[in-house]
Amino acid sequence: MSDPVRVVLEAADMPRQWYNLNADFRRPAPPPIGPDGKPVGPEMLAPVFPMNLIEQEVSTQRWIDIPEPVQEVLRIWRPSPLQRAVRLEQALGTPARIFYKNEGVSPAGSHKPNTAIAQAYYNKVFGIQRMVTETGAGQWGSALAMSCKLMGLECKVYMVRISFDQKPFRKIMMRTWGAECVASPSTETHAGRAVLAQDPNTPGSLAIAISEAIESAVTAKDKPTRYGLGSVLNHVMLHQTIIGLETRKQFEKIGLYPDVVIGCCGGGSNFAGMSFPFVCDKIHGKNVRIVGVEPAACPSMTRGQYAYDSGDVAVMTPLLAMHTLGHTFVPAPIHAGGLRYHGMAPMVSHALREGLIEAAAIPQNECYQAAVLFAHTEGFIPAPETSHAIAQTIREAKRAKEEGKAKTVVMNWSGHGLMDLSGYQAFFDGKLSDYVLPEAEIKKSLASVAGFPKPPA
Amino acid sequence: MSDPVRVVLEAADMPRQWYNLNADFRRPAPPPIGPDGKPVGPEMLAPVFPMNLIEQEVSTQRWIDIPEPVQEVLRIWRPSPLQRAVRLEQALGTPARIFYKNEGVSPAGSHKPNTAIAQAYYNKVFGIQRMVTETGAGQWGSALAMSCKLMGLECKVYMVRISFDQKPFRKIMMRTWGAECVASPSTETHAGRAVLAQDPNTPGSLAIAISEAIESAVTAKDKPTRYGLGSVLNHVMLHQTIIGLETRKQFEKIGLYPDVVIGCCGGGSNFAGMSFPFVCDKIHGKNVRIVGVEPAACPSMTRGQYAYDSGDVAVMTPLLAMHTLGHTFVPAPIHAGGLRYHGMAPMVSHALREGLIEAAAIPQNECYQAAVLFAHTEGFIPAPETSHAIAQTIREAKRAKEEGKAKTVVMNWSGHGLMDLSGYQAFFDGKLSDYVLPEAEIKKSLASVAGFPKPPA
């Protein structure tokens, strides 16, 4: 048994396959459908994504090989360390063992490159020369910018105008990796011009940026171009499972297995990446609790409805069966920028409905308190998104103390907060609100899914 | 032989002793002296530093134990990975093997916590309750803020006014770790008030901030307070040797030994930390080249004079025998903020004089070009300081190509640039100048050391 404070794996021990939970669900998750209720065929997605990724999207194969050129790039920072937060345990006086999987060690500072590298690779081998995407807080846009440069593709990022103006350093980061970054709404697309005509001073939104990115990808004439999405879809969940697969190996190495597995949830990808290998174990009889944590201001799993809904406001995407607040939902201006999506990944939603995982919602002052305690004990400053996982971990550690149980708790520490420090300032200045979404507002935005077909009960 | 792309060590393999090069110099380095030419006794430094650190400063013991509580904190991110930059090698078409020791994985993003943690510990066990320091670019202030929090001390940082105003995120970072950050010059000290009386709109300077921090430390009445310095002094070099000791172990693990060892030089600590264990090998007969790299705009080693000089403008410190441009030297406003000191660490200067190391100076556009190539091949965005080491590494790799030799080159990758991206923007916009210091300016500032005693020839 090696020293359990920091569990490292050799580069040669990095997993060589991704794990696909769709092979193990007892009931399969409902497929995407069109507004007419009919399943969406691969050919309908072909203008948006390359066919090799569409095949992964619908695959039910349990293990999928990670291509060697993808492994080669991932090994620049992977396997990421599994660390024990001994000093946090001491500060809490808990008998629980707290572990965190440090995804902040990637060049972009979060888990996002795990799928960005894979997506750039599959686009490249399919003959695509440019990828287009949108970004809100900036984590995904940065990760795809880097990945396209490493794989030899061009990259264009539509960045929500208010972030574009408030986060100059994210722009420079993307520019350093050679990406073109455009404020959204822009005058370059039909969708953007339409919004600007109505409101020239709009701060923009993720929904508008998605529309612009998809339009830009499918209408590009000069060179083969496709769109890339950083969360929600099945192939994104798949690529992130390397996190949980490594974690399981690392626990084996020190002779432990977690009692509780925790991740924060926006679109669901970092949570899925950490938890799905453990969900697999649970399906096969292992006793483990798995908790997804969302902001109280955007509670799709804890207060939304399981329904067929669109991925964007303009209903350009197929309908996905998921926990949703309704696609017209507009989240309050909270700081955890990455956790503001109206829906939840269909695979995560299905796992929740199958009773394989639990969901929790936490208000943001508790999250920032947790983040600051983490920084004061372990040093690392967490991303605002990651703070939700830390807050839930602290809740579990306190419960273990009350129960007097030496539980093993592990969280996905999805990224560092060095590019997103203004939320900390607002927290210290007492300017963060613990906004909890009123019931009436949920009811109102959920009305937008009423006309869609219903998933099987 | 393990996979050589990324060489990791277990936490249990972290070195448990620091290496002191002062035990191995054939001629000892000249000691610090007072303006009267007499050696400075420990008691003269006692108001500024705790006695346990002063003992390390003058020690000639070869190996010094790293206290267990310091090891415990260092293990949060150490041993840091030694990585092979395969993709950079390919881009250069060089037969050289290029390795980088990734010190960017620390919570503060650079090598600085290696000594900050040790300094905070020694102050703590000596009964000190508050540490005071200055910071320019912000790397050192951040590292000490974190370290004081982890060791249970208060921390106060005088930050050069222009950085304080231009780098709000560095301030939030220090605040997150609980430190008080004050713009310098401030109205809190005699030194600060004197400067403000002359020029209320001064942007400040590192020299002024040092004066304020020392004054604040030695005059504090409310609780035991001392000053901490992030480079230049012997005990700082000592604490950083963990970098080179790990690197040597990592090369042993893969059955290699470097032909060339490279580090960037401001005050000298990251270069010393990487190189001194290899300097030791060289003294004992090993064939290895060791190169310190400084900016062409602040060339203390390549164009300065080896002389006794003061560490600050106001001549408050003892006189140190070092390569210097003269303590009245004012560096041009270049972006590599950490490499602007007029002098060089006495131990590094002595190693240079003894012919154990070489020095090179590189203009900054070449450095940023190197940094961008690194980001495009390895993903990680380097700190502006680190870019100097990368530029020299690329020079060596190109030379290896010309000579057709498969040399092994290793650089200390001292930190990431995510908190210092504005230099990249200036580079892309073509706004960086390749300022080379005019001879007349060096002559002028060197006049300030003319009246001091001379070190032995």
Interface residues (C-beta under 8 A of the other chain):
Chain A: S2 D3 V5 R6 V8 L9 E10 A11 A12 E72 V73 R75 I76 W77 Q83 V86 R87 V105 S106 P107 A108 G109 P113 M146 K149 L150 P168 F169 I172 M173 R175 T176 W177 G178 V372 A375 H376 T377 E378 G379 F380 I381 L418 M419 L421 S422 Y424 Q425 F428
Chain B: S2 D3 V5 R6 V8 L9 E10 A11 A12 E72 V73 R75 I76 W77 Q83 V86 R87 V105 S106 P107 A108 G109 P113 M146 K149 L150 P168 F169 I172 M173 R175 T176 W177 G178 V372 A375 H376 T377 E378 G379 F380 I381 L418 M419 L421 S422 Y424 Q425 F428
